Amino acid sequence: MAEPPPGQATRTTSATASLEDLLRRCARGDEAAFARLYDLTSHRTYGLALRVVRNPAHAEEVTQEIYLEVWRTSARFDAARGNALSWLLTIAHRRAVDRVRSADAAQRRDEVFERETRPRDYDVTAEQAQLSIESARVRRALQHLTSSQREAVELAYFGGYTHTEVARLLDLPLGTAKTRIRDGLIRLRDTMGVER
């Protein structure tokens, strides 16, 4: 690993110590220290927020939220657990991600609301009445099937079972179950007067 240029290690160490000192002073309510902390770090926190939220206006709002949180929680900073800039950028990243998630959730809520409140292109009451009439017609037509055909058709079309499952439930060979379903449907079609 390359050695840092002379003086850079000292500047980095002193900058870190300076930020830590500013955070300690912020914890005691020192507004001047907070202003200095903001001046030294806001470009980094704004840049991080902008990379995450990808919207300059939202990044500005997130940056304000970041510094409000820093002001309120600066007493929690512990230099033994990490340096001041890392602590600050962790808050920034968390806030920016929260904003993205919140915006996504709001968009999903809006889409669901739009979908659920959009006026229907049809008359729901008339459609329900038509379905009720059709259901009664099908139930009457089912009475014209043999009991074995009716049982197979009801399992397949009302029970949602596959032909294989119908065969297993009725303890029949697969071909026999398929034949009962097919014959039942043909008889239903003829009884209901549906054209081919």
C-alpha positions in Angstrom: 0.0 0.0 0.0 1.4 3.4 -1.0 2.4 5.9 1.7 0.2 9.0 1.8 2.0 12.2 0.7 3.8 14.0 3.5 1.4 16.0 5.6 -1.8 14.3 4.3 -2.0 11.7 7.1 -1.7 14.6 9.6 -4.4 16.6 7.8 -6.7 13.6 7.7 -6.2 12.8 11.3 -6.7 16.4 12.4 -9.8 16.7 10.2 -11.2 13.6 11.8 -10.4 14.9 15.3 -11.9 18.2 14.3 -15.2 16.6 13.3 -15.3 14.5 16.4 -14.7 17.7 18.5 -17.4 19.5 16.6 -19.8 16.6 17.3 -19.0 16.7 21.0 -19.6 20.5 21.0 -22.9 20.0 19.1 -24.0 17.5 21.8 -23.6 20.4 24.3 -25.8 22.7 22.1 -23.0 24.7 20.5 -24.6 26.2 17.4 -21.4 27.6 16.0 -19.9 24.1 16.1 -22.9 22.8 14.3 -22.6 25.5 11.6 -18.9 24.6 11.1 -19.7 20.8 11.0 -22.3 21.6 8.3 -19.8 23.7 6.3 -17.2 21.0 6.4 -19.4 18.0 5.6 -22.6 19.1 3.8 -21.1 18.7 0.3 -20.4 15.0 1.1 -23.8 14.3 2.6 -25.6 16.1 -0.2 -23.6 14.1 -2.8 -24.4 10.8 -1.1 -28.1 11.7 -0.8 -28.2 12.7 -4.5 -26.6 9.5 -5.6 -29.3 7.5 -3.7 -32.4 9.5 -4.4 -31.4 10.8 -7.9 -33.5 14.0 -7.5 -31.8 17.3 -6.5 -34.9 18.6 -4.6 -35.3 15.4 -2.7 -31.5 15.3 -2.0 -31.8 18.8 -0.5 -34.7 17.8 1.8 -32.8 14.6 2.8 -29.7 16.7 3.6 -31.8 18.9 5.9 -33.2 15.8 7.6 -29.7 14.4 8.0 -28.4 17.5 9.8 -31.6 17.7 12.0 -30.9 14.2 13.1 -27.2 14.9 13.6 -28.1 17.9 15.8 -30.6 15.8 17.8 -28.4 12.7 18.2 -24.8 14.0 18.3 -24.5 13.0 21.9 -24.8 9.4 20.7 -21.6 9.6 18.6 -18.9 7.3 20.0 -15.4 7.8 18.6 -14.5 4.3 19.9 -16.9 2.8 17.4 -15.8 4.7 14.3 -14.9 8.1 13.0 -17.2 11.1 12.8 -17.4 11.2 9.0 -18.4 7.5 8.8 -21.1 8.1 11.4 -22.4 11.1 9.6 -22.4 9.3 6.2 -24.2 6.3 7.7 -27.0 8.6 8.8 -27.0 10.2 5.4 -27.3 6.9 3.6 -30.0 5.6 5.9 -32.1 8.8 5.5 -31.7 8.7 1.7 -32.7 5.1 1.4 -35.7 5.8 3.7 -36.7 8.6 1.3 -36.5 6.3 -1.7 -38.6 3.6 0.0 -41.1 6.2 1.1 -41.5 7.6 -2.4 -41.8 4.1 -3.9 -44.5 3.2 -1.3 -46.4 6.4 -2.0 -46.3 5.7 -5.7 -47.7 2.2 -5.2 -50.4 3.5 -2.9 -51.4 6.1 -5.6 -51.5 3.4 -8.3 -53.7 1.1 -6.1 -56.0 4.0 -5.3 -56.3 4.9 -9.0 -57.0 1.4 -10.0 -59.6 0.9 -7.2 -61.4 4.2 -7.7 -61.3 4.3 -11.5 -64.9 4.4 -12.9 -65.9 1.1 -14.4 -66.7 0.8 -18.1 -69.6 -1.5 -17.3 -72.6 -1.7 -15.1 -71.5 -3.9 -12.1 -75.1 -4.6 -11.0 -76.1 -5.7 -14.5 -73.1 -7.9 -14.8 -73.8 -9.5 -11.4 -77.4 -10.1 -12.4 -76.3 -11.7 -15.7 -73.8 -14.0 -13.9 -76.6 -15.0 -11.5 -78.9 -15.9 -14.4 -76.1 -17.8 -16.1 -75.3 -19.7 -12.9 -78.9 -20.8 -12.5 -79.0 -21.9 -16.1 -75.8 -24.0 -15.7 -77.2 -25.5 -12.5 -80.4 -26.6 -14.2 -78.4 -28.0 -17.1 -76.2 -30.0 -14.7 -79.3 -31.9 -13.6 -79.5 -33.4 -17.2 -76.1 -35.1 -16.8 -75.6 -38.6 -15.4 -74.4 -38.6 -11.8 -70.9 -39.8 -12.9 -70.7 -37.0 -15.5 -71.9 -34.4 -13.1 -69.4 -35.4 -10.4 -66.5 -35.3 -12.9 -67.5 -32.0 -14.4 -68.1 -30.4 -11.0 -64.7 -31.5 -9.7 -63.0 -30.3 -12.9 -64.7 -26.9 -13.4 -66.1 -25.9 -10.0 -63.5 -27.6 -7.8 -60.6 -26.5 -10.0 -59.0 -30.0 -10.2 -57.0 -31.2 -13.1 -58.1 -34.3 -15.1 -55.4 -36.3 -13.3 -56.6 -35.1 -9.9 -60.3 -35.9 -10.9 -59.2 -39.4 -11.9 -57.4 -39.9 -8.6 -60.3 -38.5 -6.5 -62.9 -40.7 -8.3 -60.5 -43.7 -8.3 -60.8 -44.0 -12.1 -58.3 -44.4 -14.9 -57.3 -41.1 -16.4 -58.9 -41.9 -19.8 -62.2 -42.7 -18.1 -62.2 -39.4 -16.2 -61.4 -37.4 -19.3 -64.2 -39.2 -21.2 -66.8 -38.4 -18.4 -65.8 -34.8 -18.4 -65.9 -34.5 -22.2 -69.2 -36.3 -22.5 -70.6 -34.1 -19.6 -69.6 -30.9 -21.4 -71.1 -32.0 -24.7 -74.4 -32.8 -22.9 -74.3 -29.5 -21.1 -73.7 -27.6 -24.4 -76.6 -29.4 -26.0 -78.9 -28.9 -23.1 -78.1 -25.2 -22.9 -78.5 -24.8 -26.7 -74.9 -23.5 -27.2 -73.8 -23.7 -30.8 -70.5 -25.3 -31.7 
